[in-house]
Amino acid sequence: MKTTLTVFFKEVKENLRDRRTLTSALLFGPLIGPIFFVMIMNVVITRELNKADQPIKVPVIGAQYAPNMIDALKQQGLVPQPAMTDPEVAVRNQDADVVLRIPQNFGKSWRKGETSQVELIYDSSQRDTGSSVDRLRRMLETYGRHQGAMRLVARGLSPAMMAPVSVDERDQSTPQSRAGQLFAIMPYFFVLTIFMGGMYLAIDLTAGERERQSLEPLFANPVPRWKILLGKLGAICVFSLASLLISVIAFGVCGKFVPTERLGMMINLGPSFAMQVLLIMLPLVMLLASLQTLVAAFAKSYREAQTYLSILMMVPALPSVLLSVMPVKVVNWMYYVPLLSQQVGITQLLRGEQLTAVQISHCVVTGLVVALFATLVTAWVYRSERLAISA
């Protein structure tokens, strides 16, 4: 134990002086995610809400053929713009989000009581067009329902005949569960923070020392190598855990600046959320520290280890990507799978649902078991004489 503590305090003290390690573990890694996430969400939400509150400007072709409809759409917030010669090209070139085209026979069909057709010209592959197209479509549908009801009244019929089925929607979502969907990417940021927090330390303590030819004299001491390994892993875990703690606090602070209330949502990233996140992520801190050290042990230089660990960084992203493209129902067996259990657990917390003691224990225990196995494999690799010989 004395040897392990000696190595631990030595590595922590030396890396506290390393500007690159401190920047990665305590500044760049834990803060870049919350800051960029909040900035992007604020820009997107504010922009969309501002567009929803402002009148919508739409080029209209053939406005003279349906003056009454244009007047009705103006009352709903439409600002007609001059017609375009080639609306298809204008939409593809993003000169307009959507173009409304009214055919010349619109009035003739209207007077006969027939269905009058209009065209919405837009490009659904453009991200900015969605809200404008939806608003204009709702305006036209509202106008169509109103005029349809007026036609029935003129014929002595009840407008209720147009709606033989009435749909009463009962949305079971809560303000926090809707916010949980908005913040669903947060678990990946936590995993990435842990990885970044210990990556440069793991590289330096194995491949870096091997490249500097300082690992061989260290292994020459008459102490078991597993004790040296535990000291190094302890130092990596401390930096990773500190990075995670900073990230959780940063998300709690930055989350208050996201205007979720304007969307009818609510997010709670307070102390209870932070404590549960730290608890279920603790096994992952140990697991990633062991995996990073294991991968770095096969590298002969610092740069080579960076390449290997950059590839390894893609592994923690898999659960987040899979759950985002293939939404699945949360079942108990998921809490037995490391990485997946953390993703599912944090997502449930973001939705305002409480994790049971059994679910948390499954997440922690199975994670610790896998972390222990990874540590044993790393210890076995540390016994190799090839690792002791500098490249």
C-alpha positions as CSV (number, residue, x, y, z in Angstrom):
1,M,0.0,0.0,0.0
2,K,2.9,2.4,0.8
3,T,4.3,1.8,-2.7
4,T,1.0,2.5,-4.4
5,L,0.4,5.7,-2.4
6,T,3.9,6.9,-3.2
7,V,3.4,6.4,-6.9
8,F,-0.1,7.9,-6.7
9,F,1.1,11.1,-5.0
10,K,4.1,11.4,-7.2
11,E,2.1,11.2,-10.4
12,V,-0.6,13.6,-9.1
13,K,1.9,16.1,-8.0
14,E,3.9,16.0,-11.3
15,N,0.8,16.2,-13.5
16,L,-0.5,19.2,-11.6
17,R,2.5,21.0,-13.0
18,D,1.8,19.8,-16.5
19,R,-0.1,22.6,-18.3
20,R,-1.3,20.2,-21.1
21,T,-2.8,17.7,-18.6
22,L,-4.5,20.5,-16.6
23,T,-6.0,22.1,-19.6
24,S,-7.4,18.8,-20.9
25,A,-8.6,17.4,-17.6
26,L,-9.8,20.5,-15.7
27,L,-10.6,23.1,-18.3
28,F,-11.1,22.0,-21.9
29,G,-12.6,18.5,-21.3
30,P,-15.2,19.4,-18.6
31,L,-16.2,22.9,-19.8
32,I,-16.3,22.7,-23.6
33,G,-19.4,20.5,-23.6
34,P,-21.6,22.6,-21.3
35,I,-20.6,25.9,-22.9
36,F,-21.0,24.9,-26.5
37,F,-24.3,23.0,-25.7
38,V,-25.8,26.0,-24.0
39,M,-24.7,28.4,-26.7
40,I,-26.1,26.2,-29.5
41,M,-29.4,25.6,-27.7
42,N,-29.8,29.3,-26.9
43,V,-29.2,30.3,-30.4
44,V,-31.5,27.6,-31.9
45,I,-34.3,28.1,-29.4
46,T,-34.2,31.9,-29.5
47,R,-34.1,32.0,-33.3
48,E,-37.0,29.6,-33.7
49,L,-39.1,31.4,-31.0
50,N,-38.4,34.8,-32.6
51,K,-39.4,33.4,-36.0
52,A,-42.7,32.1,-34.5
53,D,-43.5,35.4,-33.0
54,Q,-42.8,37.5,-36.0
55,P,-44.9,37.8,-39.2
56,I,-43.9,35.4,-41.9
57,K,-42.7,36.8,-45.2
58,V,-43.7,34.6,-48.2
59,P,-43.4,35.4,-51.9
60,V,-46.8,34.9,-53.5
61,I,-47.4,34.1,-57.1
62,G,-50.9,34.9,-58.4
63,A,-52.1,36.8,-55.4
64,Q,-54.6,38.7,-57.6
65,Y,-56.5,35.4,-58.3
66,A,-57.4,35.0,-54.6
67,P,-57.6,38.4,-52.9
68,N,-59.9,37.3,-50.1
69,M,-57.7,34.4,-49.1
70,I,-54.6,36.7,-49.1
71,D,-56.5,39.1,-46.8
72,A,-57.4,36.3,-44.5
73,L,-53.8,35.0,-44.4
74,K,-52.6,38.6,-43.6
75,Q,-54.8,38.6,-40.5
76,Q,-52.9,35.4,-39.4
77,G,-49.5,37.0,-39.8
78,L,-48.6,36.5,-43.5
79,V,-46.7,39.3,-45.2
80,P,-47.0,38.7,-49.0
81,Q,-43.8,39.4,-50.9
82,P,-43.4,40.1,-54.7
83,A,-43.7,37.2,-57.0
84,M,-40.6,35.4,-58.3
85,T,-39.9,34.4,-61.9
86,D,-38.4,31.0,-61.0
87,P,-39.6,30.0,-57.5
88,E,-38.0,26.5,-57.7
89,V,-34.5,28.0,-58.2
90,A,-35.1,30.7,-55.6
91,V,-36.0,28.0,-53.0
92,R,-33.0,25.8,-53.9
93,N,-30.7,28.9,-53.6
94,Q,-32.3,29.7,-50.2
95,D,-33.5,33.1,-51.5
96,A,-36.9,32.1,-49.9
97,D,-38.0,29.5,-47.4
98,V,-41.3,28.8,-49.1
99,V,-43.2,30.2,-52.0
100,L,-47.0,30.2,-52.4
101,R,-48.3,29.8,-55.9
102,I,-52.0,30.4,-56.7
103,P,-53.2,29.1,-60.2
104,Q,-55.2,31.3,-62.5
105,N,-58.2,29.0,-62.3
106,F,-58.4,29.4,-58.5
107,G,-61.4,31.8,-58.6
108,K,-63.3,29.8,-61.2
109,S,-63.0,26.6,-59.1
110,W,-64.0,28.6,-55.9
111,R,-67.2,30.0,-57.5
112,K,-68.2,26.5,-58.6
113,G,-67.8,25.2,-55.0
114,E,-65.0,22.9,-56.1
115,T,-61.7,22.3,-54.4
116,S,-59.3,25.1,-55.3
117,Q,-55.7,24.1,-55.3
118,V,-52.6,26.1,-54.3
119,E,-48.9,25.1,-54.3
120,L,-46.3,25.4,-51.6
121,I,-42.8,25.3,-53.1
122,Y,-40.1,24.6,-50.6
123,D,-37.0,22.5,-50.1
124,S,-37.4,20.1,-47.1
125,S,-33.7,19.4,-47.0
126,Q,-33.0,23.0,-45.9
127,R,-33.1,23.1,-42.1
128,D,-34.4,26.7,-41.8
129,T,-37.5,26.0,-43.9
130,G,-39.4,23.7,-41.5
131,S,-41.0,26.3,-39.3
132,S,-42.0,28.6,-42.1
133,V,-43.6,25.8,-44.1
134,D,-45.5,24.5,-41.1
135,R,-46.8,28.0,-40.2
136,L,-48.0,28.7,-43.8
137,R,-49.6,25.2,-44.0
138,R,-51.5,25.8,-40.7
139,M,-52.7,29.2,-42.0
140,L,-54.0,27.6,-45.2
141,E,-55.7,24.8,-43.3
142,T,-57.3,27.2,-40.9
143,Y,-58.6,29.3,-43.8
144,G,-59.8,26.1,-45.6
145,R,-61.7,24.8,-42.5
146,H,-63.4,28.2,-42.0
147,Q,-64.5,28.5,-45.6
148,G,-65.7,24.9,-45.6
149,A,-67.9,25.6,-42.6
150,M,-69.3,28.8,-44.2
151,R,-70.2,26.7,-47.3
152,L,-72.2,24.3,-45.2
153,V,-73.9,27.0,-43.3
154,A,-74.9,28.6,-46.6
155,R,-76.6,25.3,-47.6
156,G,-78.4,25.0,-44.3
157,L,-76.1,22.3,-42.9
158,S,-74.3,22.1,-39.7
159,P,-70.4,22.6,-39.8
160,A,-70.2,19.6,-37.4
161,M,-70.9,17.3,-40.4
162,M,-67.3,18.1,-41.5
163,A,-65.9,16.4,-38.4
164,P,-67.6,13.0,-37.9
165,V,-64.8,12.1,-35.4
166,S,-63.6,14.3,-32.6
167,V,-60.1,13.6,-31.3
168,D,-59.4,14.5,-27.7
169,E,-55.6,14.4,-27.2
170,R,-54.2,13.6,-23.8
171,D,-50.4,14.2,-23.8
172,Q,-48.9,12.3,-20.9
173,S,-45.5,14.0,-21.1
174,T,-44.4,16.4,-18.4
175,P,-42.4,19.6,-18.7
176,Q,-39.3,17.8,-17.4
177,S,-39.8,14.7,-19.6
178,R,-39.9,17.0,-22.7
179,A,-36.8,18.7,-21.6
180,G,-35.1,15.3,-21.1
181,Q,-35.6,14.7,-24.8
182,L,-33.9,18.0,-25.5
183,F,-31.0,17.2,-23.3
184,A,-30.6,13.6,-24.4
185,I,-27.1,14.1,-25.6
186,M,-25.9,15.1,-22.1
187,P,-24.8,11.5,-21.0
188,Y,-22.4,11.4,-23.9
189,F,-20.8,14.6,-22.8
190,F,-20.2,13.1,-19.3
191,V,-18.6,10.0,-20.8
192,L,-16.5,12.1,-23.1
193,T,-15.5,14.3,-20.1
194,I,-14.2,11.3,-18.2
195,F,-12.3,10.1,-21.2
196,M,-10.7,13.5,-21.9
197,G,-9.9,14.0,-18.2
198,G,-7.7,10.9,-18.0
199,M,-6.5,10.4,-21.5
200,Y,-3.4,12.6,-21.5
201,L,-2.5,11.3,-18.0
202,A,-2.8,7.7,-19.1
203,I,-0.7,8.4,-22.2
204,D,2.0,10.2,-20.2
205,L,2.2,7.6,-17.4
206,T,2.7,4.7,-19.8
207,A,3.7,5.5,-23.4
208,G,5.2,8.9,-22.3
209,E,7.5,7.3,-19.7
210,R,8.4,4.5,-22.0
211,E,9.4,7.1,-24.6
212,R,11.4,9.1,-22.1
213,Q,13.1,5.8,-20.9
214,S,11.9,6.4,-17.3
215,L,9.6,3.4,-17.1
216,E,12.4,0.8,-17.2
217,P,14.2,2.2,-14.0
218,L,10.8,2.4,-12.3
219,F,10.1,-1.3,-13.0
220,A,13.7,-2.2,-11.8
221,N,12.7,-1.4,-8.2
222,P,12.0,-4.5,-6.1
223,V,8.3,-3.9,-5.8
224,P,5.4,-5.7,-7.5
225,R,4.4,-4.0,-10.7
226,W,0.7,-4.2,-9.9
227,K,1.3,-1.8,-7.0
228,I,2.9,0.6,-9.4
229,L,0.0,0.2,-11.8
230,L,-2.6,0.8,-9.0
231,G,-0.8,4.1,-8.1
232,K,-0.9,5.2,-11.7
233,L,-4.6,4.2,-12.1
234,G,-5.5,6.1,-8.9
235,A,-3.9,9.2,-10.3
236,I,-5.8,8.9,-13.6
237,C,-9.1,8.2,-11.8
238,V,-8.6,11.4,-9.6
239,F,-8.2,13.6,-12.7
240,S,-11.1,11.9,-14.5
241,L,-13.4,12.2,-11.5
242,A,-12.4,15.9,-11.0
243,S,-13.1,16.5,-14.7
244,L,-16.6,14.9,-14.3
245,L,-17.4,16.9,-11.2
246,I,-16.5,20.1,-12.9
247,S,-18.7,19.1,-15.9
248,V,-21.7,18.2,-13.8
249,I,-21.5,21.5,-11.9
250,A,-21.0,23.4,-15.2
251,F,-24.1,21.8,-16.7
252,G,-26.0,22.7,-13.6
253,V,-25.0,26.3,-13.9
254,C,-25.3,26.6,-17.7
255,G,-28.6,24.8,-17.8
256,K,-30.2,27.8,-16.0
257,F,-29.4,29.9,-19.1
258,V,-31.3,27.7,-21.5
259,P,-34.8,29.2,-22.0
260,T,-36.6,25.9,-21.5
261,E,-39.6,27.7,-19.9
262,R,-40.3,29.4,-23.2
263,L,-40.9,26.0,-24.7
264,G,-43.0,24.8,-21.9
265,M,-40.2,22.6,-20.5
266,M,-38.4,22.3,-17.2
267,I,-35.0,20.9,-16.4
268,N,-33.6,20.0,-13.0
269,L,-29.9,19.7,-12.8
270,G,-29.6,20.3,-9.0
271,P,-27.6,18.6,-6.3
272,S,-29.7,15.4,-6.3
273,F,-29.1,15.0,-10.0
274,A,-25.4,15.7,-9.6
275,M,-25.0,13.2,-6.8
276,Q,-26.7,10.4,-8.7
277,V,-24.7,11.1,-11.8
278,L,-21.5,10.9,-9.9
279,L,-22.5,7.7,-8.3
280,I,-23.5,5.8,-11.5
281,M,-20.5,7.2,-13.4
282,L,-17.9,6.2,-10.8
283,P,-17.5,2.6,-12.2
284,L,-17.0,4.2,-15.7
285,V,-14.2,6.3,-14.3
286,M,-12.3,3.2,-13.2
287,L,-13.2,1.3,-16.4
288,L,-12.0,3.9,-18.8
289,A,-8.8,4.5,-16.7
290,S,-7.9,0.8,-17.0
291,L,-8.8,0.7,-20.8
292,Q,-6.8,3.8,-21.5
293,T,-3.8,2.5,-19.6
294,L,-4.1,-0.9,-21.4
295,V,-4.2,0.6,-24.8
296,A,-1.4,3.0,-24.1
297,A,0.7,0.1,-23.0
298,F,0.9,-1.2,-26.5
299,A,2.2,2.1,-27.9
300,K,5.9,2.8,-28.1
301,S,5.6,6.6,-28.3
302,Y,3.4,9.4,-27.0
303,R,2.0,10.2,-30.5
304,E,1.3,6.5,-31.2
305,A,-0.7,6.3,-28.0
306,Q,-2.7,9.4,-28.9
307,T,-3.7,7.7,-32.2
308,Y,-4.8,4.5,-30.4
309,L,-6.8,6.4,-27.7
310,S,-8.5,8.6,-30.3
311,I,-9.9,5.4,-31.9
312,L,-10.9,4.1,-28.5
313,M,-12.8,7.3,-27.9
314,M,-15.4,6.3,-30.4
315,V,-16.5,3.3,-28.3
316,P,-18.2,5.3,-25.5
317,A,-20.2,7.1,-28.2
318,L,-21.9,3.9,-29.4
319,P,-24.7,3.7,-26.8
320,S,-25.6,7.4,-27.3
321,V,-25.7,7.0,-31.1
322,L,-27.7,3.8,-31.0
323,L,-30.3,5.1,-28.6
324,S,-30.7,8.3,-30.6
325,V,-31.4,6.5,-33.9
326,M,-33.2,3.5,-32.5
327,P,-35.3,4.6,-29.5
328,V,-36.0,1.6,-27.3
329,K,-38.1,0.9,-24.2
330,V,-36.0,0.9,-21.1
331,V,-35.9,-2.5,-19.4
332,N,-34.0,-3.7,-16.3
333,W,-31.3,-5.7,-18.2
334,M,-29.9,-2.5,-19.6
335,Y,-28.7,-1.5,-16.1
336,Y,-26.4,-4.5,-16.2
337,V,-24.5,-3.3,-19.3
338,P,-21.7,-0.7,-18.7
339,L,-21.9,2.4,-20.8
340,L,-25.5,1.6,-21.7
341,S,-26.6,1.6,-18.1
342,Q,-25.1,5.1,-17.6
343,Q,-26.8,6.4,-20.7
344,V,-30.1,5.0,-19.7
345,G,-29.8,6.0,-16.1
346,I,-28.9,9.6,-16.8
347,T,-31.6,9.9,-19.5
348,Q,-34.2,8.7,-17.0
349,L,-33.0,11.3,-14.4
350,L,-33.2,14.0,-17.1
351,R,-36.8,13.0,-17.7
352,G,-37.6,13.5,-14.1
353,E,-38.0,9.8,-13.3
354,Q,-36.4,8.4,-10.1
355,L,-33.9,5.5,-10.2
356,T,-34.6,2.8,-7.7
357,A,-31.8,1.6,-5.4
358,V,-31.8,-1.8,-7.2
359,Q,-31.3,-0.1,-10.6
360,I,-28.4,2.0,-9.2
361,S,-26.8,-1.0,-7.5
362,H,-27.0,-3.0,-10.8
363,C,-25.4,-0.1,-12.7
364,V,-22.6,0.3,-10.1
365,V,-21.9,-3.3,-9.3
366,T,-21.7,-4.6,-12.9
367,G,-19.6,-1.6,-13.8
368,L,-17.1,-2.3,-11.0
369,V,-16.9,-5.9,-12.0
370,V,-16.0,-5.1,-15.6
371,A,-13.6,-2.4,-14.4
372,L,-11.9,-5.0,-12.1
373,F,-11.6,-7.4,-15.1
374,A,-10.0,-4.6,-17.2
375,T,-7.6,-3.8,-14.4
376,L,-6.6,-7.5,-14.1
377,V,-5.9,-7.6,-17.8
378,T,-3.9,-4.4,-17.6
379,A,-1.9,-5.8,-14.7
380,W,-1.1,-8.9,-16.7
381,V,0.2,-6.7,-19.6
382,Y,2.3,-4.8,-17.1
383,R,4.1,-8.0,-16.2
384,S,5.6,-8.2,-19.7
385,E,9.3,-7.5,-20.1
386,R,8.6,-5.8,-23.4
387,L,6.8,-3.0,-21.6
388,A,9.8,-2.4,-19.3
389,I,12.2,-2.1,-22.2
390,S,12.2,1.4,-23.8
391,A,11.7,1.6,-27.5
